[in-house]
Amino acid sequence: MEIPYKELSEDALRAIVEEFITREGTDYGDHEYSLDDKILQVKKQLELGEAVINYDADSQSCHLQAPGSIFVSGDENENKDESDKQ
């Protein structure tokens, strides 16, 4: 279920984004960015519609992902693109 980021409190949104950044070990290229800079970049992606927040009832957790991708809960925990379903 998609969660509109604008409906989250600032603290809740920051916690979801921060967990995503630290879990993924996101590489931002040659330049080192602070955690706050990375959070701003992810929030910008949410604003532009380049990322969405989905809630998975099975794992009772939120996940950031590209629009149109499907979260697969369970041991595999991988995102699959809509085009992969065909």
N, C-alpha and C positions, 0 to 999 in steps of 0.2 A: 504494500500500500504506500503510495507516494505521500510524503509529508511536505506541505508547503513551508519552505524555510522561513517565510515572513511570519508564520503563525507560532514560531518557537521564540522563547525568551532569548535574550542575548547570551545568557549563561549557558542555556541548553544548546544553542547553536554552536557556540564556541567549543563546548565539550565534545560534541559530535565531530566537528571539523578537526579538533586537536587529536582525538582518538584515531581518526582516519589518517592523519599525517604521520603520527608516530607509529601506527600499526603497519602502514604501507612502506615506511622507510623511503618516502618519495624522494627521488633524485631530481633536483632542479638544475642540473647542468654544471657548468664550471664555476658558477658563482655560489658562494655560501649564503643562504638566507636564514634570518632568524625565524623562530617559531611564529612570532607575530606577523612577519612578512608572508610566511607560507599561509597562515590563516587568512590574511587579507586576499591572497591570490585565489584561494579556494572559495571564499565568499564571493569574489568577483565572478567566478565561474558559475556559482549558483544564481547570481543576479542576471547573468547573460543567458541562462538556460543551458549552459554547457555541462552542468552537473545537476543531479537531483538527489534528494534524501528519500530513501525507502525504508519502511519499517517491516521487519520480518517477524511475524507472530510466532513462528516455530522457535526461533532463537531469542525472541523478545529483545531484538536489538535493531539499531538503525545502521544503514549503510549508504555511503555516498557512491554514486556511480553515474555513468553517462546516460543521458535520456535514451529510452528504447532498449536498454539492456535488462536482463532478467537475473535476479539474484537466486542462486541455487543453494538452499540451506542444507545442512548436514556436513559430513566429513569433507566433501569436495570443496565447499565454499568458494565457488568461482563464479564469475559473471559471464554470461553468454549473451552474445549479440543477437538481436531479433533475426538477422539473416541466417544464423546458425541453425534455426529451428526447421528450416526447409529441407 
